[in-house]
Protein backbone atom coordinates (compact mmCIF):
# COMPACT_ATOMS: atom_id res chain seq x y z
CA UNK A 1 0.00 0.00 0.00
CA UNK A 2 2.93 2.32 0.59
CA UNK A 3 3.63 2.32 -3.16
CA UNK A 4 0.07 3.44 -3.86
CA UNK A 5 0.60 6.61 -1.84
CA UNK A 6 4.21 7.17 -2.86
CA UNK A 7 5.03 10.83 -3.60
CA UNK A 8 1.52 12.10 -2.82
CA UNK A 9 2.87 15.51 -1.89
CA UNK A 10 4.52 15.85 -5.31
CA UNK A 11 1.15 15.95 -7.07
CA UNK A 12 0.68 19.68 -6.69
CA UNK A 13 0.74 20.14 -10.48
CA UNK A 14 -2.98 19.35 -10.34
CA UNK A 15 -3.64 22.64 -8.57
CA UNK A 16 -5.34 25.25 -10.72
CA UNK A 17 -6.13 22.71 -13.45
CA UNK A 18 -9.48 21.72 -11.92
CA UNK A 19 -8.22 18.19 -11.38
CA UNK A 20 -7.95 15.95 -8.36
CA UNK A 21 -6.83 12.50 -7.38
CA UNK A 22 -9.09 10.26 -5.35
CA UNK A 23 -8.08 7.30 -3.23
CA UNK A 24 -10.85 4.75 -3.69
CA UNK A 25 -11.93 2.60 -0.74
CA UNK A 26 -14.80 0.46 0.51
CA UNK A 27 -16.71 0.44 3.78
CA UNK A 28 -18.67 -2.75 3.16
CA UNK A 29 -19.98 -4.51 0.12
CA UNK A 30 -19.16 -3.35 -3.38
CA UNK A 31 -19.89 0.39 -3.06
CA UNK A 32 -16.85 2.56 -3.78
CA UNK A 33 -16.01 5.74 -1.89
CA UNK A 34 -13.37 8.36 -2.57
CA UNK A 35 -11.14 10.68 -0.58
CA UNK A 36 -8.88 13.42 -1.91
CA UNK A 37 -5.29 12.17 -1.95
CA UNK A 38 -4.08 15.52 -0.60
CA UNK A 39 -5.81 14.66 2.69
CA UNK A 40 -4.16 11.27 3.01
CA UNK A 41 -0.94 10.75 4.93
CA UNK A 42 -0.74 6.98 4.63
CA UNK A 43 -2.72 3.74 4.54
CA UNK A 44 -1.94 0.82 6.82
CA UNK A 45 -3.49 -2.38 8.12
CA UNK A 46 -5.56 -1.65 11.20
CA UNK A 47 -3.12 -1.44 14.15
CA UNK A 48 -3.99 -2.47 17.70
CA UNK A 49 -6.58 -0.10 19.16
CA UNK A 50 -6.89 1.16 22.71
CA UNK A 51 -10.32 2.18 23.94
CA UNK A 52 -10.79 5.90 24.56
CA UNK A 53 -13.00 6.60 27.58
CA UNK A 54 -15.96 8.94 27.02
CA UNK A 55 -15.31 9.11 23.27
CA UNK A 56 -18.06 9.01 20.66
CA UNK A 57 -19.27 5.50 19.85
CA UNK A 58 -17.90 5.85 16.32
CA UNK A 59 -14.35 6.33 17.64
CA UNK A 60 -13.25 2.71 17.87
CA UNK A 61 -10.14 3.63 19.82
CA UNK A 62 -6.74 5.23 19.45
CA UNK A 63 -3.63 3.84 17.78
CA UNK A 64 0.03 4.70 17.96
CA UNK A 65 1.14 5.65 14.46
CA UNK A 66 4.77 6.68 14.05
CA UNK A 67 4.92 7.88 17.63
CA UNK A 68 1.66 9.84 17.46
CA UNK A 69 -1.61 8.88 19.13
CA UNK A 70 -4.32 8.93 16.46
CA UNK A 71 -8.08 8.50 17.01
CA UNK A 72 -9.59 5.89 14.69
CA UNK A 73 -13.10 6.65 13.39
CA UNK A 74 -15.27 3.84 12.07
CA UNK A 75 -16.44 5.61 8.93
CA UNK A 76 -19.20 3.08 8.25
CA UNK A 77 -20.65 3.52 11.73
CA UNK A 78 -20.29 7.30 11.52
CA UNK A 79 -22.41 7.41 8.37
CA UNK A 80 -25.24 5.21 9.60
CA UNK A 81 -24.00 1.76 8.63
CA UNK A 82 -22.98 -1.22 10.74
CA UNK A 83 -19.70 -1.02 12.58
CA UNK A 84 -16.69 -2.79 11.14
CA UNK A 85 -16.38 -6.06 13.09
CA UNK A 86 -13.36 -7.68 11.47
CA UNK A 87 -10.56 -5.34 12.55
CA UNK A 88 -7.82 -7.84 11.70
CA UNK A 89 -8.68 -7.64 8.01
CA UNK A 90 -9.45 -3.90 7.98
CA UNK A 91 -7.39 -0.89 6.94
CA UNK A 92 -6.94 2.58 8.32
CA UNK A 93 -6.58 5.69 6.15
CA UNK A 94 -4.56 8.24 8.13
CA UNK A 95 -5.80 11.69 7.14
CA UNK A 96 -5.29 15.34 7.97
CA UNK A 97 -8.40 17.51 8.10
CA UNK A 98 -8.82 20.90 9.69
CA UNK A 99 -5.28 20.73 11.14
CA UNK A 100 -6.21 17.46 12.91
CA UNK A 101 -4.85 13.98 12.24
CA UNK A 102 -7.20 11.01 12.47
CA UNK A 103 -7.68 7.58 10.95
CA UNK A 104 -10.70 6.26 9.08
CA UNK A 105 -11.41 2.57 9.53
CA UNK A 106 -12.39 0.97 6.19
CA UNK A 107 -12.79 -2.55 4.87
CA UNK A 108 -10.50 -2.19 1.89
CA UNK A 109 -8.50 0.28 -0.20
CA UNK A 110 -8.43 0.08 -3.99
CA UNK A 111 -6.34 2.52 -6.05
CA UNK A 112 -5.81 6.17 -6.90
CA UNK A 113 -7.63 7.70 -9.87
CA UNK A 114 -7.05 11.05 -11.59
CA UNK A 115 -10.22 12.99 -12.41
CA UNK A 116 -11.43 16.36 -13.60
CA UNK A 117 -13.58 18.18 -11.05
CA UNK A 118 -16.14 18.67 -13.84
CA UNK A 119 -16.79 14.93 -13.63
CA UNK A 120 -17.50 15.24 -9.90
CA UNK A 121 -21.13 16.24 -9.37
CA UNK A 122 -23.33 17.27 -6.43
CA UNK A 123 -25.46 14.51 -4.85
CA UNK A 124 -28.56 13.64 -6.88
CA UNK A 125 -31.64 15.77 -6.37
CA UNK A 126 -33.94 13.93 -4.00
CA UNK A 127 -31.16 12.62 -1.74
CA UNK A 128 -32.70 14.53 1.15
CA UNK A 129 -30.89 16.34 3.95
CA UNK A 130 -29.81 13.39 6.08
CA UNK A 131 -27.28 11.81 3.74
CA UNK A 132 -23.51 12.04 4.20
CA UNK A 133 -22.59 12.73 0.58
CA UNK A 134 -20.91 15.88 -0.62
CA UNK A 135 -20.39 14.70 -4.22
CA UNK A 136 -20.54 11.71 -6.57
CA UNK A 137 -18.61 10.64 -9.65
CA UNK A 138 -18.10 7.56 -11.83
CA UNK A 139 -14.99 5.48 -12.30
CA UNK A 140 -15.10 2.66 -14.86
CA UNK A 141 -18.89 3.02 -14.97
CA UNK A 142 -19.15 2.49 -11.22
CA UNK A 143 -20.61 5.10 -8.89
CA UNK A 144 -18.14 6.60 -6.41
CA UNK A 145 -19.51 8.48 -3.40
CA UNK A 146 -17.53 11.23 -1.68
CA UNK A 147 -18.47 11.57 1.97
CA UNK A 148 -19.15 14.93 3.63
CA UNK A 149 -16.39 14.72 6.22
CA UNK A 150 -17.35 18.13 7.62
CA UNK A 151 -20.67 16.61 8.67
CA UNK A 152 -19.00 13.53 10.16
CA UNK A 153 -16.62 15.66 12.23
CA UNK A 154 -19.41 17.97 13.39
CA UNK A 155 -21.24 14.94 14.79
CA UNK A 156 -18.25 12.98 16.11
CA UNK A 157 -16.25 15.84 17.63
CA UNK A 158 -18.57 18.85 17.98
CA UNK A 159 -16.54 22.03 18.10
CA UNK A 160 -17.35 25.43 19.52
CA UNK A 161 -18.91 27.32 16.62
CA UNK A 162 -19.48 30.54 18.54
CA UNK A 163 -17.34 33.63 18.35
CA UNK A 164 -15.97 34.64 21.76
CA UNK A 165 -17.52 37.58 23.54
CA UNK A 166 -15.84 40.86 22.69
CA UNK A 167 -14.60 39.85 19.23
CA UNK A 168 -17.63 41.41 17.55
CA UNK A 169 -18.74 44.75 19.00
CA UNK A 170 -21.23 47.41 17.94
CA UNK A 171 -18.53 49.23 15.96
CA UNK A 172 -17.88 46.11 13.91
CA UNK A 173 -21.58 45.69 13.17
CA UNK A 174 -21.88 49.31 12.12
CA UNK A 175 -18.97 48.89 9.72
CA UNK A 176 -20.52 45.68 8.33
CA UNK A 177 -23.88 47.27 7.59
CA UNK A 178 -24.59 47.12 3.85
CA UNK A 179 -21.47 45.06 3.12
CA UNK A 180 -21.79 41.77 1.19
CA UNK A 181 -19.76 38.55 1.28
CA UNK A 182 -20.08 35.53 -1.00
CA UNK A 183 -19.76 32.05 0.54
CA UNK A 184 -18.93 29.11 -1.74
CA UNK A 185 -18.89 25.63 -0.19
CA UNK A 186 -20.36 22.25 -1.13
CA UNK A 187 -20.76 21.11 2.50
CA UNK A 188 -24.08 22.06 4.09
CA UNK A 189 -22.43 21.98 7.53
CA UNK A 190 -19.63 24.32 6.43
CA UNK A 191 -22.13 26.74 4.85
CA UNK A 192 -24.10 26.87 8.10
CA UNK A 193 -20.95 27.41 10.17
CA UNK A 194 -19.77 30.26 7.96
CA UNK A 195 -23.21 31.84 7.74
CA UNK A 196 -23.61 31.81 11.52
CA UNK A 197 -20.38 33.74 12.11
CA UNK A 198 -20.85 36.20 9.26
CA UNK A 199 -24.46 36.90 10.18
CA UNK A 200 -23.31 37.70 13.71
CA UNK A 201 -20.83 40.20 12.25
CA UNK A 202 -23.70 41.80 10.34
CA UNK A 203 -22.78 41.40 6.68
CA UNK A 204 -25.19 40.39 3.93
CA UNK A 205 -24.58 36.97 2.37
CA UNK A 206 -24.81 35.27 -0.99
CA UNK A 207 -24.37 31.52 -0.46
CA UNK A 208 -23.53 29.12 -3.29
CA UNK A 209 -22.73 25.40 -3.40
CA UNK A 210 -19.76 25.13 -5.76
CA UNK A 211 -17.20 27.04 -7.81
CA UNK A 212 -19.07 26.68 -11.10
CA UNK A 213 -22.21 28.22 -9.62
CA UNK A 214 -20.13 31.04 -8.14
CA UNK A 215 -18.36 31.81 -11.40
CA UNK A 216 -21.64 31.83 -13.31
CA UNK A 217 -23.16 34.14 -10.68
CA UNK A 218 -20.25 36.57 -11.05
CA UNK A 219 -20.58 36.56 -14.84
CA UNK A 220 -24.30 37.22 -14.59
CA UNK A 221 -23.48 40.28 -12.50
CA UNK A 222 -21.05 41.47 -15.18
CA UNK A 223 -23.69 41.03 -17.88
CA UNK A 224 -26.00 43.22 -15.80
CA UNK A 225 -23.36 45.93 -15.68
CA UNK A 226 -22.43 45.29 -12.03
CA UNK A 227 -18.87 44.85 -10.82
CA UNK A 228 -18.62 42.02 -8.23
CA UNK A 229 -15.33 43.43 -6.96
CA UNK A 230 -17.24 46.57 -5.92
CA UNK A 231 -20.26 44.78 -4.45
CA UNK A 232 -18.50 42.04 -2.46
CA UNK A 233 -15.92 42.89 0.17
CA UNK A 234 -14.80 39.26 0.18
CA UNK A 235 -15.39 35.89 -1.46
CA UNK A 236 -14.87 32.95 0.92
CA UNK A 237 -14.47 29.67 -0.93
CA UNK A 238 -13.85 26.05 -0.09
CA UNK A 239 -11.20 24.29 -2.20
CA UNK A 240 -12.72 20.84 -2.76
CA UNK A 241 -15.98 21.28 -4.68
CA UNK A 242 -17.72 19.45 -7.51
CA UNK A 243 -17.59 20.85 -11.06
CA UNK A 244 -15.08 23.62 -10.25
CA UNK A 245 -12.71 23.63 -7.27
CA UNK A 246 -11.70 26.67 -5.26
CA UNK A 247 -8.20 26.82 -6.76
CA UNK A 248 -9.63 26.99 -10.27
CA UNK A 249 -12.30 29.50 -9.25
CA UNK A 250 -9.60 31.75 -7.81
CA UNK A 251 -7.37 31.36 -10.87
CA UNK A 252 -10.30 32.21 -13.19
CA UNK A 253 -11.11 35.30 -11.12
CA UNK A 254 -7.49 36.47 -11.20
CA UNK A 255 -7.26 36.04 -14.97
CA UNK A 256 -10.41 38.08 -15.65
CA UNK A 257 -9.82 41.79 -16.39
CA UNK A 258 -12.74 42.96 -14.21
CA UNK A 259 -12.99 40.24 -11.55
CA UNK A 260 -9.24 40.16 -10.87
CA UNK A 261 -9.46 42.66 -8.01
CA UNK A 262 -11.88 40.58 -5.92
CA UNK A 263 -10.65 39.73 -2.42
CA UNK A 264 -10.58 35.92 -2.12
CA UNK A 265 -10.08 33.83 1.00
CA UNK A 266 -9.80 30.05 0.64
CA UNK A 267 -11.36 28.32 3.64
CA UNK A 268 -10.70 24.61 3.63
CA UNK A 269 -10.22 21.39 5.56
CA UNK A 270 -7.16 20.75 3.39
CA UNK A 271 -4.54 21.66 5.96
CA UNK A 272 -1.39 20.00 4.64
CA UNK A 273 1.88 21.90 4.52
CA UNK A 274 1.68 22.45 0.77
CA UNK A 275 -1.44 24.58 0.91
CA UNK A 276 0.07 27.99 1.57
CA UNK A 277 2.23 27.64 -1.54
CA UNK A 278 -0.77 26.55 -3.59
CA UNK A 279 -2.86 29.48 -2.34
CA UNK A 280 -0.11 31.86 -3.41
CA UNK A 281 0.16 30.10 -6.78
CA UNK A 282 -3.47 30.80 -7.70
CA UNK A 283 -3.44 34.28 -6.19
CA UNK A 284 -5.77 34.07 -3.19
CA UNK A 285 -5.49 36.86 -0.62
CA UNK A 286 -5.96 34.65 2.44
CA UNK A 287 -5.99 31.03 3.54
CA UNK A 288 -7.76 29.72 6.63
CA UNK A 289 -8.12 26.13 7.81
CA UNK A 290 -11.61 25.08 8.90
CA UNK A 291 -13.25 25.74 11.29
CA UNK A 292 -12.00 28.45 13.63
CA UNK A 293 -14.76 30.95 14.43
CA UNK A 294 -12.54 33.55 16.12
CA UNK A 295 -9.93 33.50 13.35
CA UNK A 296 -12.61 33.65 10.68
CA UNK A 297 -14.28 36.60 12.40
CA UNK A 298 -10.90 38.29 12.86
CA UNK A 299 -9.99 38.05 9.17
CA UNK A 300 -13.39 39.33 8.06
CA UNK A 301 -13.29 42.19 10.58
CA UNK A 302 -9.77 43.08 9.43
CA UNK A 303 -10.95 43.22 5.84
CA UNK A 304 -13.91 45.42 6.76
CA UNK A 305 -11.71 47.81 8.70
CA UNK A 306 -9.28 48.10 5.79
CA UNK A 307 -12.14 49.51 3.70
CA UNK A 308 -13.19 52.18 6.20
C-alpha positions in Angstrom: 0.0 0.0 0.0 2.9 2.3 0.6 3.6 2.3 -3.2 0.1 3.4 -3.9 0.6 6.6 -1.8 4.2 7.2 -2.9 5.0 10.8 -3.6 1.5 12.1 -2.8 2.9 15.5 -1.9 4.5 15.9 -5.3 1.2 16.0 -7.1 0.7 19.7 -6.7 0.7 20.1 -10.5 -3.0 19.3 -10.3 -3.6 22.6 -8.6 -5.3 25.3 -10.7 -6.1 22.7 -13.5 -9.5 21.7 -11.9 -8.2 18.2 -11.4 -8.0 15.9 -8.4 -6.8 12.5 -7.4 -9.1 10.3 -5.3 -8.1 7.3 -3.2 -10.9 4.8 -3.7 -11.9 2.6 -0.7 -14.8 0.5 0.5 -16.7 0.4 3.8 -18.7 -2.8 3.2 -20.0 -4.5 0.1 -19.2 -3.3 -3.4 -19.9 0.4 -3.1 -16.8 2.6 -3.8 -16.0 5.7 -1.9 -13.4 8.4 -2.6 -11.1 10.7 -0.6 -8.9 13.4 -1.9 -5.3 12.2 -2.0 -4.1 15.5 -0.6 -5.8 14.7 2.7 -4.2 11.3 3.0 -0.9 10.7 4.9 -0.7 7.0 4.6 -2.7 3.7 4.5 -1.9 0.8 6.8 -3.5 -2.4 8.1 -5.6 -1.7 11.2 -3.1 -1.4 14.1 -4.0 -2.5 17.7 -6.6 -0.1 19.2 -6.9 1.2 22.7 -10.3 2.2 23.9 -10.8 5.9 24.6 -13.0 6.6 27.6 -16.0 8.9 27.0 -15.3 9.1 23.3 -18.1 9.0 20.7 -19.3 5.5 19.9 -17.9 5.8 16.3 -14.4 6.3 17.6 -13.2 2.7 17.9 -10.1 3.6 19.8 -6.7 5.2 19.4 -3.6 3.8 17.8 0.0 4.7 18.0 1.1 5.7 14.5 4.8 6.7 14.0 4.9 7.9 17.6 1.7 9.8 17.5 -1.6 8.9 19.1 -4.3 8.9 16.5 -8.1 8.5 17.0 -9.6 5.9 14.7 -13.1 6.6 13.4 -15.3 3.8 12.1 -16.4 5.6 8.9 -19.2 3.1 8.2 -20.7 3.5 11.7 -20.3 7.3 11.5 -22.4 7.4 8.4 -25.2 5.2 9.6 -24.0 1.8 8.6 -23.0 -1.2 10.7 -19.7 -1.0 12.6 -16.7 -2.8 11.1 -16.4 -6.1 13.1 -13.4 -7.7 11.5 -10.6 -5.3 12.6 -7.8 -7.8 11.7 -8.7 -7.6 8.0 -9.4 -3.9 8.0 -7.4 -0.9 6.9 -6.9 2.6 8.3 -6.6 5.7 6.2 -4.6 8.2 8.1 -5.8 11.7 7.1 -5.3 15.3 8.0 -8.4 17.5 8.1 -8.8 20.9 9.7 -5.3 20.7 11.1 -6.2 17.5 12.9 -4.9 14.0 12.2 -7.2 11.0 12.5 -7.7 7.6 11.0 -10.7 6.3 9.1 -11.4 2.6 9.5 -12.4 1.0 6.2 -12.8 -2.6 4.9 -10.5 -2.2 1.9 -8.5 0.3 -0.2 -8.4 0.1 -4.0 -6.3 2.5 -6.0 -5.8 6.2 -6.9 -7.6 7.7 -9.9 -7.0 11.0 -11.6 -10.2 13.0 -12.4 -11.4 16.4 -13.6 -13.6 18.2 -11.0 -16.1 18.7 -13.8 -16.8 14.9 -13.6 -17.5 15.2 -9.9 -21.1 16.2 -9.4 -23.3 17.3 -6.4 -25.5 14.5 -4.8 -28.6 13.6 -6.9 -31.6 15.8 -6.4 -33.9 13.9 -4.0 -31.2 12.6 -1.7 -32.7 14.5 1.2 -30.9 16.3 4.0 -29.8 13.4 6.1 -27.3 11.8 3.7 -23.5 12.0 4.2 -22.6 12.7 0.6 -20.9 15.9 -0.6 -20.4 14.7 -4.2 -20.5 11.7 -6.6 -18.6 10.6 -9.7 -18.1 7.6 -11.8 -15.0 5.5 -12.3 -15.1 2.7 -14.9 -18.9 3.0 -15.0 -19.1 2.5 -11.2 -20.6 5.1 -8.9 -18.1 6.6 -6.4 -19.5 8.5 -3.4 -17.5 11.2 -1.7 -18.5 11.6 2.0 -19.1 14.9 3.6 -16.4 14.7 6.2 -17.3 18.1 7.6 -20.7 16.6 8.7 -19.0 13.5 10.2 -16.6 15.7 12.2 -19.4 18.0 13.4 -21.2 14.9 14.8 -18.2 13.0 16.1 -16.2 15.8 17.6 -18.6 18.8 18.0 -16.5 22.0 18.1 -17.3 25.4 19.5 -18.9 27.3 16.6 -19.5 30.5 18.5 -17.3 33.6 18.4 -16.0 34.6 21.8 -17.5 37.6 23.5 -15.8 40.9 22.7 -14.6 39.8 19.2 -17.6 41.4 17.5 -18.7 44.7 19.0 -21.2 47.4 17.9 -18.5 49.2 16.0 -17.9 46.1 13.9 -21.6 45.7 13.2 -21.9 49.3 12.1 -19.0 48.9 9.7 -20.5 45.7 8.3 -23.9 47.3 7.6 -24.6 47.1 3.8 -21.5 45.1 3.1 -21.8 41.8 1.2 -19.8 38.6 1.3 -20.1 35.5 -1.0 -19.8 32.1 0.5 -18.9 29.1 -1.7 -18.9 25.6 -0.2 -20.4 22.3 -1.1 -20.8 21.1 2.5 -24.1 22.1 4.1 -22.4 22.0 7.5 -19.6 24.3 6.4 -22.1 26.7 4.9 -24.1 26.9 8.1 -21.0 27.4 10.2 -19.8 30.3 8.0 -23.2 31.8 7.7 -23.6 31.8 11.5 -20.4 33.7 12.1 -20.8 36.2 9.3 -24.5 36.9 10.2 -23.3 37.7 13.7 -20.8 40.2 12.2 -23.7 41.8 10.3 -22.8 41.4 6.7 -25.2 40.4 3.9 -24.6 37.0 2.4 -24.8 35.3 -1.0 -24.4 31.5 -0.5 -23.5 29.1 -3.3 -22.7 25.4 -3.4 -19.8 25.1 -5.8 -17.2 27.0 -7.8 -19.1 26.7 -11.1 -22.2 28.2 -9.6 -20.1 31.0 -8.1 -18.4 31.8 -11.4 -21.6 31.8 -13.3 -23.2 34.1 -10.7 -20.3 36.6 -11.1 -20.6 36.6 -14.8 -24.3 37.2 -14.6 -23.5 40.3 -12.5 -21.0 41.5 -15.2 -23.7 41.0 -17.9 -26.0 43.2 -15.8 -23.4 45.9 -15.7 -22.4 45.3 -12.0 -18.9 44.9 -10.8 -18.6 42.0 -8.2 -15.3 43.4 -7.0 -17.2 46.6 -5.9 -20.3 44.8 -4.5 -18.5 42.0 -2.5 -15.9 42.9 0.2 -14.8 39.3 0.2 -15.4 35.9 -1.5 -14.9 33.0 0.9 -14.5 29.7 -0.9 -13.9 26.1 -0.1 -11.2 24.3 -2.2 -12.7 20.8 -2.8 -16.0 21.3 -4.7 -17.7 19.5 -7.5 -17.6 20.8 -11.1 -15.1 23.6 -10.2 -12.7 23.6 -7.3 -11.7 26.7 -5.3 -8.2 26.8 -6.8 -9.6 27.0 -10.3 -12.3 29.5 -9.2 -9.6 31.7 -7.8 -7.4 31.4 -10.9 -10.3 32.2 -13.2 -11.1 35.3 -11.1 -7.5 36.5 -11.2 -7.3 36.0 -15.0 -10.4 38.1 -15.6 -9.8 41.8 -16.4 -12.7 43.0 -14.2 -13.0 40.2 -11.6 -9.2 40.2 -10.9 -9.5 42.7 -8.0 -11.9 40.6 -5.9 -10.7 39.7 -2.4 -10.6 35.9 -2.1 -10.1 33.8 1.0 -9.8 30.1 0.6 -11.4 28.3 3.6 -10.7 24.6 3.6 -10.2 21.4 5.6 -7.2 20.7 3.4 -4.5 21.7 6.0 -1.4 20.0 4.6 1.9 21.9 4.5 1.7 22.5 0.8 -1.4 24.6 0.9 0.1 28.0 1.6 2.2 27.6 -1.5 -0.8 26.5 -3.6 -2.9 29.5 -2.3 -0.1 31.9 -3.4 0.2 30.1 -6.8 -3.5 30.8 -7.7 -3.4 34.3 -6.2 -5.8 34.1 -3.2 -5.5 36.9 -0.6 -6.0 34.7 2.4 -6.0 31.0 3.5 -7.8 29.7 6.6 -8.1 26.1 7.8 -11.6 25.1 8.9 -13.2 25.7 11.3 -12.0 28.5 13.6 -14.8 30.9 14.4 -12.5 33.5 16.1 -9.9 33.5 13.4 -12.6 33.7 10.7 -14.3 36.6 12.4 -10.9 38.3 12.9 -10.0 38.0 9.2 -13.4 39.3 8.1 -13.3 42.2 10.6 -9.8 43.1 9.4 -11.0 43.2 5.8 -13.9 45.4 6.8 -11.7 47.8 8.7 -9.3 48.1 5.8 -12.1 49.5 3.7 -13.2 52.2 6.2 
